[in-house]
Structures are given as C-alpha cells and as structure tokens.
Amino acid sequence: IDLLFTPVRSPQSNGMSEAFVKTLKRDYASTVILPDAGTFLALLPGWIDDYCEVHPHSGLKFRSPREFLRLSA
C-alpha cells in the first residue's frame, strides 16, 4: 500500500470527496430503504467495494478504479 496525501481543503481533495458522496447518494443510498443509521453502516462496505470494483467511471474510460489500476500495471 502506498500512502498518498492530498492537502486538506484543497480544491482537488474537496472535489473528489464531493463527487464520491454525490455518487454514493445517487447510485446507492437512494435505491434502498434505510430505516436507520445501522442499516446504512451495514451496507456501506459493500457499496464502497462495488464503487471501486464494478462501477464505471467516465474519467477512467468507463472502467472501475480497480480495473483501471490492473490494466495500467
């Protein structure tokens, strides 16, 4: 694992964080019934895994982040 740091409150890190939260809300949280925070927290790891492994990203030529990294190596 390589640790990479983006400066706190930088436009780059803020934009990436906001885009992730927007996608999480739009493509995952809005598609299921979430009666409480526990349900959300139980589903979150699976959503993050799907986002990284399966979900296509336009900036990565419609590949998932992990697929993009595998093909780049």
Backbone as a chain_set.jsonl record, in Angstrom:
{"seq": "IDLLFTPVRSPQSNGMSEAFVKTLKRDYASTVILPDAGTFLALLPGWIDDYCEVHPHSGLKFRSPREFLRLSA", "coords": {"N": [[0.846, -1.17, 0.0], [0.636, 2.139, -0.921], [0.887, 5.207, 0.593], [-0.79, 8.15, -0.137], [-1.003, 11.607, -0.06], [-3.216, 14.291, -0.101], [-3.408, 17.761, 0.073], [-5.215, 19.103, 2.834], [-8.388, 20.581, 2.503], [-7.95, 21.338, -0.117], [-8.751, 22.253, -3.501], [-8.716, 20.001, -5.185], [-8.92, 17.711, -3.459], [-11.317, 18.288, -2.165], [-13.132, 18.315, -4.313], [-12.97, 15.654, -5.217], [-13.91, 14.286, -2.971], [-16.519, 15.338, -2.735], [-17.631, 14.474, -5.165], [-17.571, 11.696, -4.793], [-19.337, 11.386, -2.585], [-21.695, 12.37, -3.725], [-22.144, 10.451, -5.762], [-22.41, 8.159, -4.158], [-24.765, 8.755, -2.744], [-26.612, 9.106, -4.906], [-26.425, 6.728, -6.531], [-26.447, 4.553, -4.804], [-27.441, 4.856, -1.975], [-29.969, 6.024, -2.435], [-31.391, 4.012, -3.6], [-32.295, 2.066, -1.896], [-34.207, 1.155, 1.032], [-33.629, 2.865, 3.954], [-33.909, 2.497, 7.1], [-32.576, 3.249, 9.402], [-29.471, 4.472, 10.868], [-27.792, 2.327, 11.37], [-28.445, 0.428, 9.423], [-27.571, 1.747, 7.134], [-24.799, 1.894, 7.705], [-24.193, -0.811, 7.734], [-24.531, -1.521, 5.072], [-22.712, 0.075, 3.735], [-19.872, -0.82, 3.405], [-20.113, -2.752, 1.332], [-21.139, -1.178, -0.722], [-18.994, 0.588, -1.169], [-17.053, -1.229, -2.013], [-18.279, -2.134, -4.391], [-18.321, 0.299, -5.79], [-15.587, 0.711, -6.194], [-14.781, -1.616, -7.529], [-16.633, -2.379, -9.545], [-18.307, -0.276, -10.529], [-18.573, 1.898, -13.275], [-16.402, 4.571, -14.302], [-16.388, 7.68, -15.802], [-14.113, 9.273, -16.146], [-12.145, 7.387, -16.19], [-12.206, 6.073, -18.553], [-14.595, 4.662, -18.569], [-14.142, 2.516, -16.875], [-13.835, 0.619, -13.844], [-12.225, 1.838, -10.819], [-10.397, -0.105, -9.76], [-10.178, -1.89, -11.911], [-9.05, -0.186, -13.803], [-6.559, 0.33, -12.571], [-5.47, -2.279, -12.578], [-5.191, -2.717, -15.32], [-3.382, -0.747, -15.938], [-1.036, -1.45, -14.774]], "CA": [[0.0, 0.0, 0.0], [1.339, 3.414, -0.953], [0.104, 6.306, 1.138], [-0.742, 9.38, -0.913], [-1.661, 12.656, 0.702], [-3.664, 15.499, -0.778], [-3.559, 18.791, 1.103], [-6.552, 19.313, 3.384], [-9.131, 21.727, 1.97], [-7.512, 21.728, -1.455], [-9.831, 22.05, -4.469], [-8.682, 18.637, -5.701], [-9.457, 16.748, -2.491], [-12.726, 18.619, -1.945], [-13.893, 17.865, -5.484], [-13.026, 14.193, -5.222], [-14.793, 13.877, -1.871], [-17.89, 15.7, -3.08], [-18.082, 13.593, -6.243], [-17.826, 10.38, -4.217], [-20.56, 11.457, -1.778], [-22.817, 12.516, -4.66], [-22.362, 9.143, -6.381], [-22.896, 7.268, -3.111], [-26.178, 9.087, -2.504], [-27.418, 8.905, -6.109], [-26.425, 5.371, -7.089], [-26.54, 3.503, -3.798], [-28.34, 5.121, -0.846], [-31.328, 6.351, -2.864], [-32.035, 2.839, -4.209], [-32.726, 1.128, -0.861], [-34.851, 1.731, 2.212], [-32.664, 2.981, 5.049], [-34.7, 2.878, 8.267], [-31.756, 3.796, 10.48], [-28.044, 4.608, 10.568], [-27.173, 0.999, 11.405], [-28.642, -0.181, 8.112], [-26.647, 2.439, 6.24], [-23.429, 1.483, 8.019], [-24.027, -2.216, 7.354], [-24.474, -1.604, 3.616], [-21.642, 0.924, 3.215], [-18.69, -1.516, 2.872], [-20.447, -3.363, 0.041], [-21.254, -0.101, -1.711], [-17.644, 1.075, -1.484], [-16.42, -2.274, -2.812], [-18.88, -2.072, -5.719], [-17.858, 1.545, -6.398], [-14.187, 0.562, -6.593], [-14.549, -2.807, -8.342], [-17.59, -2.592, -10.635], [-18.921, 0.97, -11.002], [-17.755, 2.56, -14.295], [-16.08, 5.983, -14.094], [-16.135, 8.299, -17.101], [-12.731, 9.746, -16.179], [-11.252, 6.232, -16.338], [-12.664, 5.409, -19.79], [-15.711, 3.808, -18.149], [-13.667, 1.354, -16.126], [-13.822, 0.826, -12.392], [-10.873, 2.189, -10.395], [-9.514, -1.279, -9.639], [-9.929, -2.384, -13.26], [-8.124, 0.758, -14.4], [-5.24, 0.083, -11.99], [-4.975, -3.573, -13.065], [-4.781, -2.576, -16.726], [-2.278, 0.215, -16.022], [0.178, -2.032, -14.177]], "C": [[0.891, 1.231, 0.0], [0.419, 4.487, -0.404], [0.312, 7.536, 0.282], [-1.533, 10.426, -0.153], [-2.008, 13.829, -0.197], [-3.858, 16.545, 0.302], [-5.019, 18.955, 1.539], [-7.127, 20.601, 2.81], [-8.611, 22.207, 0.622], [-8.673, 21.498, -2.422], [-9.886, 20.617, -5.001], [-9.319, 17.658, -4.723], [-10.929, 17.03, -2.219], [-13.58, 18.113, -3.093], [-14.043, 16.363, -5.529], [-13.979, 13.685, -4.145], [-16.252, 14.153, -2.206], [-18.441, 14.809, -4.177], [-18.404, 12.198, -5.704], [-19.134, 10.377, -3.422], [-21.79, 11.571, -2.678], [-23.154, 11.174, -5.314], [-22.929, 8.157, -5.364], [-24.381, 7.504, -2.852], [-27.048, 8.702, -3.698], [-27.549, 7.434, -6.507], [-26.607, 4.257, -6.073], [-27.608, 3.792, -2.743], [-29.774, 5.389, -1.287], [-32.074, 5.146, -3.433], [-32.533, 1.821, -3.191], [-33.437, 1.877, 0.266], [-33.843, 1.703, 3.352], [-33.407, 3.444, 6.3], [-33.89, 3.506, 9.398], [-30.286, 3.833, 10.058], [-27.339, 3.254, 10.549], [-27.291, 0.278, 10.072], [-27.678, 0.423, 7.104], [-25.219, 1.949, 6.459], [-23.165, 0.021, 7.648], [-23.861, -2.369, 5.842], [-23.262, -0.886, 3.022], [-20.414, 0.167, 2.697], [-18.945, -2.177, 1.512], [-20.567, -2.331, -1.063], [-19.884, 0.411, -2.127], [-16.908, 0.052, -2.336], [-16.962, -2.257, -4.239], [-18.386, -0.85, -6.479], [-16.437, 1.382, -6.937], [-13.962, -0.57, -7.586], [-15.406, -2.866, -9.607], [-18.038, -1.298, -11.306], [-18.045, 1.649, -12.054], [-17.575, 4.049, -14.002], [-15.717, 6.602, -15.441], [-14.691, 8.783, -17.226], [-11.708, 8.635, -16.351], [-11.646, 5.399, -17.556], [-13.696, 4.344, -19.48], [-15.257, 2.462, -17.605], [-13.814, 1.658, -14.641], [-12.4, 1.207, -11.984], [-9.927, 0.99, -10.311], [-9.196, -1.874, -10.999], [-8.904, -1.487, -13.962], [-6.702, 0.526, -13.879], [-4.644, -1.233, -12.47], [-4.458, -3.459, -14.501], [-3.6, -1.638, -16.903], [-0.96, -0.381, -15.545], [0.931, -2.889, -15.152]], "O": [[1.795, 1.351, 0.826], [-0.702, 4.655, -0.882], [1.446, 7.925, 0.004], [-2.624, 10.143, 0.344], [-1.17, 14.298, -0.968], [-4.423, 16.241, 1.353], [-5.933, 18.946, 0.714], [-6.415, 21.593, 2.656], [-8.813, 23.366, 0.259], [-9.503, 20.623, -2.177], [-10.967, 20.08, -5.241], [-10.17, 16.859, -5.115], [-11.712, 16.094, -2.057], [-14.646, 17.54, -2.866], [-15.117, 15.85, -5.842], [-14.762, 12.765, -4.383], [-17.117, 13.305, -1.989], [-19.609, 14.424, -4.125], [-19.394, 11.588, -6.11], [-19.946, 9.464, -3.569], [-22.812, 10.935, -2.417], [-24.325, 10.806, -5.405], [-23.84, 7.395, -5.687], [-25.158, 6.555, -2.753], [-28.085, 8.058, -3.539], [-28.648, 6.955, -6.786], [-26.895, 3.122, -6.452], [-28.581, 3.046, -2.631], [-30.71, 5.016, -0.579], [-33.267, 5.243, -3.72], [-33.13, 0.815, -3.571], [-33.275, 3.088, 0.422], [-33.276, 0.658, 3.673], [-33.526, 4.645, 6.541], [-34.438, 4.206, 10.249], [-29.914, 3.29, 9.018], [-26.39, 3.061, 9.789], [-26.359, -0.399, 9.638], [-27.048, -0.289, 6.322], [-24.515, 1.628, 5.502], [-22.043, -0.338, 7.29], [-23.132, -3.249, 5.384], [-22.834, -1.212, 1.915], [-19.941, 0.496, 1.609], [-18.075, -2.156, 0.64], [-20.154, -2.568, -2.198], [-19.64, 0.643, -3.311], [-16.212, 0.422, -3.282], [-16.191, -2.356, -5.193], [-18.068, -0.938, -7.665], [-16.128, 1.867, -8.025], [-13.045, -0.496, -8.404], [-14.945, -3.356, -10.638], [-18.137, -1.24, -12.532], [-16.885, 1.953, -11.773], [-18.493, 4.706, -13.51], [-14.836, 6.101, -16.14], [-14.109, 8.707, -18.308], [-10.538, 8.901, -16.626], [-11.448, 4.184, -17.586], [-13.676, 3.256, -20.056], [-15.881, 1.425, -17.833], [-13.906, 2.818, -14.239], [-11.458, 0.929, -12.726], [-8.78, 1.073, -10.75], [-8.071, -2.318, -11.231], [-8.0, -1.981, -14.635], [-5.749, 0.525, -14.657], [-3.446, -1.306, -12.742], [-3.425, -4.031, -14.85], [-2.888, -1.719, -17.904], [0.11, 0.127, -15.877], [1.971, -3.449, -14.807]]}, "num_chains": 1, "name": "protein.A"}
